[in-house]
Amino acid sequence: MDEILRIDNLKQHFVSGKGIFKKGYSIKAVDGVSFSLVRGETLGLVGESGCGKSTLGRSILKLFEPTDGSIIFEGQDITGFSPRQMRPLRKDMQIVFQDPLESLNQRHTVGMILEEPFIIHKIGHAAERKKWVLELLEKVDLPAAAVNRYPHEFSGGQRQRIGIARAIALKPKLLICDEPVSALDVSVQAQILNLLLSLQQEMALSVIFISHDLSVVKHVSDRVAVMYYGKIVEIGTAEQIYLSPQAQYTQTLLSAIPITHPRQRCEIISAASKTPSNSVSK
């Protein structure tokens, strides 16, 4: 199968607590993660808050410079690429952030926000860009009139649609969705998930879908990777993970899924409460 992304032993460590009288210590946010992504596949990345999911997503896009390991995108090792070298690749690797209100420029209209990627990459002339902006709004089910409005004038779900439209503007090959529905109401979550699924199929996107919600991940993913304290403890098809989890931590996450019927019983499995000894080094 055609592999679009390979991550080998990726590490992302941060130094914290460093000062005049402090030596500082290393926080191993991502600690030796390896996996591959097939073209057109959706990989769900799941784990509790603070386990390193979002850091991993940003490291793959080189928004953080990895401490060690390698990032192979379409057969090319981009690990050591400078910001200048990464710039042409940005159109192929995009991200949808958790909070669209924070990630969208509040001083720009929706039209300006959606036109900006084309301007940065010097694609098309003004008339073409205006046309493409309207097409993007239609793709994410927003009215053409939205082009002259500002992000704060929209609901949370509508703002996320704007964020998605911006992310797909340049027809990327890899899309990282970082908790894209966690800040939304349940009814709106379903609409956004269905939109992402529709776009993924229409555009043949390869997707890394980051979430702490196993039920959401199951709905959208071909395979699921379970992350715990910076490491992937289990990876497999969605069916394998949900029907036959091997790692105790995966079993714990599954047991935490809310019961939807009073007759259902869920075995509560105690998770290890202590931080692994290798997660923080003095």
C-alpha positions in Angstrom: 0.0 0.0 0.0 1.1 3.6 -0.7 2.6 5.1 2.4 2.4 8.8 2.8 3.9 9.3 6.2 6.3 7.3 8.4 7.3 8.3 11.9 10.4 6.6 13.4 11.3 6.8 17.0 10.1 10.4 17.2 11.0 12.3 20.5 9.9 15.7 21.6 11.4 16.7 25.0 11.1 20.1 26.7 13.2 21.6 29.4 11.2 23.0 32.3 12.1 24.6 35.7 15.4 25.9 34.5 16.8 29.0 36.2 19.8 30.6 37.9 19.5 28.2 40.9 17.7 25.3 39.1 19.2 22.7 36.9 16.0 22.1 35.1 14.4 18.8 34.1 13.4 17.2 30.8 9.7 16.6 30.1 9.3 13.7 27.6 6.1 14.8 25.9 6.7 12.4 23.0 9.1 9.6 23.8 10.0 7.3 20.9 6.8 7.1 18.8 6.8 5.1 15.6 3.9 4.5 13.1 3.1 4.8 9.4 0.1 6.2 7.6 -1.2 4.9 4.3 -2.5 7.4 1.7 -6.3 7.9 2.2 -6.3 6.4 5.7 -7.6 7.9 8.9 -5.5 7.1 12.0 -7.2 7.9 15.3 -4.8 9.0 18.0 -6.4 8.7 21.4 -5.3 9.2 25.0 -6.1 11.2 28.1 -5.2 14.9 28.3 -1.5 15.5 28.8 -0.3 12.3 27.2 1.4 14.0 24.3 -1.2 13.7 21.4 -1.3 17.3 20.4 2.5 17.7 20.8 3.0 14.7 18.5 0.7 16.3 15.9 2.5 19.6 16.0 5.9 17.8 15.9 4.9 15.9 12.7 4.1 19.3 11.1 7.4 20.7 12.5 5.6 23.4 14.4 7.9 22.0 17.1 11.5 21.0 16.2 11.7 17.3 17.1 14.4 16.3 19.7 15.2 13.0 17.9 13.8 10.5 15.4 12.7 11.0 11.8 9.6 12.2 9.9 9.3 10.8 6.4 6.7 12.5 4.2 6.1 11.0 0.8 9.4 9.3 0.9 11.3 12.4 1.9 13.0 12.9 5.3 11.8 16.3 6.4 13.1 16.1 10.0 16.0 18.5 9.5 14.1 20.9 7.1 14.4 24.6 7.9 11.3 26.8 8.0 12.2 28.0 4.5 12.4 24.4 3.2 9.1 23.5 4.9 7.2 26.4 3.4 6.4 24.7 0.0 5.3 21.6 1.9 2.9 23.6 4.1 0.2 23.4 1.4 0.4 19.6 1.6 0.3 19.3 5.4 -2.4 21.2 7.2 -4.0 21.2 10.7 -7.5 21.8 12.1 -7.1 23.2 15.7 -9.3 22.5 18.7 -10.4 26.1 19.3 -11.2 28.0 16.1 -11.8 31.3 17.9 -8.1 31.2 19.0 -6.7 30.1 15.6 -8.7 32.5 13.4 -7.6 36.1 13.1 -10.4 38.1 14.7 -9.5 41.2 12.8 -10.0 39.6 9.4 -13.2 38.8 7.6 -13.9 35.2 6.6 -13.1 36.1 3.1 -9.6 37.4 4.0 -8.9 34.3 6.2 -9.7 31.9 3.4 -7.9 33.9 0.7 -4.7 34.2 2.7 -3.4 30.7 2.0 -3.6 31.4 -1.8 -1.8 34.7 -1.3 1.0 33.3 0.8 1.7 30.5 -1.7 1.2 33.0 -4.7 -1.6 30.9 -6.3 -4.0 32.6 -8.7 -5.0 36.2 -9.2 -7.6 38.2 -7.2 -10.7 37.2 -9.2 -9.7 33.5 -9.1 -9.1 33.7 -5.3 -12.5 35.3 -4.7 -14.1 32.5 -6.6 -12.2 29.8 -4.7 -13.2 31.3 -1.4 -16.9 31.0 -2.3 -16.3 27.4 -3.4 -14.7 26.7 0.0 -17.7 28.2 1.9 -20.0 25.9 -0.2 -17.9 22.9 0.6 -18.3 23.4 4.4 -22.0 24.4 4.1 -21.6 28.0 4.9 -23.5 30.8 3.0 -21.7 33.0 0.5 -22.7 36.0 2.7 -20.3 34.8 5.4 -17.4 36.1 3.3 -17.8 39.7 4.7 -18.4 38.7 8.3 -15.9 38.2 11.2 -15.3 35.0 13.2 -16.9 36.3 16.4 -20.2 36.7 14.5 -20.5 32.9 14.1 -21.3 30.0 16.4 -18.7 27.5 17.6 -19.6 25.0 15.0 -19.6 27.5 12.2 -16.2 28.8 13.2 -14.9 25.2 13.1 -16.3 25.0 9.5 -14.3 28.1 8.7 -11.2 26.5 10.2 -11.7 23.4 8.2 -12.2 25.4 5.0 -8.9 27.2 5.6 -7.2 23.9 6.2 -8.4 22.3 2.9 -8.0 25.5 0.8 -4.8 24.3 -0.9 -6.0 20.7 -1.3 -3.6 19.1 1.3 -2.5 15.5 1.2 -2.2 15.2 5.0 -4.7 16.7 7.5 -4.1 16.6 11.2 -7.3 17.2 13.2 -6.4 18.2 16.8 -9.5 17.6 19.0 -11.6 19.3 16.4 -15.0 18.6 18.1 -14.1 18.6 21.8 -15.2 22.2 22.4 -18.5 21.8 20.6 -22.0 20.7 21.7 -22.8 17.1 21.1 -25.4 17.8 18.3 -22.8 20.0 16.5 -20.1 17.4 16.9 -21.9 14.9 14.7 -22.3 17.5 12.0 -18.6 18.4 12.0 -17.6 14.7 12.1 -19.8 14.0 9.1 -18.4 17.0 7.2 -14.8 15.8 7.9 -15.7 12.2 6.7 -17.3 13.6 3.6 -14.2 15.8 2.8 -11.8 13.0 3.5 -13.6 10.7 1.0 -14.0 13.5 -1.6 -10.4 14.7 -1.4 -8.7 11.4 -0.6 -7.2 13.0 2.5 -4.8 11.1 4.8 -5.9 12.1 8.3 -4.5 11.9 11.8 -7.5 12.4 14.1 -6.5 13.3 17.6 -9.1 13.0 20.4 -9.5 11.8 24.0 -13.0 10.5 23.1 -12.8 6.8 22.1 -16.4 6.8 20.8 -15.6 9.7 18.4 -12.4 8.1 17.3 -14.1 4.8 16.5 -16.6 6.6 14.3 -14.0 8.2 12.0 -10.9 5.9 12.1 -9.6 3.0 10.0 -6.9 2.3 12.6 -6.4 3.5 16.2 -3.2 4.3 18.1 -3.5 4.6 21.9 -1.0 7.0 23.5 0.0 7.0 27.2 2.7 9.2 28.7 4.4 10.0 25.4 4.4 6.5 24.0 2.0 4.5 21.8 1.0 1.5 23.9 -1.2 -0.2 21.3 -2.1 0.2 17.6 -4.5 -1.7 15.4 -7.7 -1.5 13.4 -10.6 0.1 15.1 -12.3 -3.3 15.4 -9.3 -4.9 17.1 -8.9 -2.0 19.6 -12.6 -1.9 20.6 -13.3 -5.7 20.6 -10.0 -7.1 21.8 -7.8 -4.5 23.5 -4.4 -5.8 24.6 -3.0 -3.0 26.7 -4.4 -2.4 30.2 -4.5 1.3 29.6 -6.7 0.7 26.5 -9.0 -1.4 28.5 -9.2 1.4 31.1 -10.1 4.0 28.4 -12.8 1.7 27.0 -14.3 1.2 30.5 -14.6 4.9 30.9 -16.9 5.3 27.9 -20.3 6.5 29.2 -23.0 3.8 29.5 -25.9 4.6 27.2 -28.4 2.1 28.6 -29.2 1.4 32.3 -28.9 -2.4 31.7 -25.4 -2.1 30.3 -22.5 -3.0 32.7 -19.0 -1.8 32.3 -16.2 -3.3 34.2 -14.1 -0.7 35.9 -10.4 -1.3 35.5 -8.1 0.6 37.7 -5.4 2.5 35.8 -1.9 2.9 37.2 -1.9 6.1 39.2 1.8 6.7 39.2 3.7 8.4 36.5 6.1 6.0 34.7 9.6 6.5 36.0 11.0 7.3 32.6 8.5 10.1 31.8 10.5 12.7 33.6 14.2 12.8 34.0 16.1 15.1 36.4 
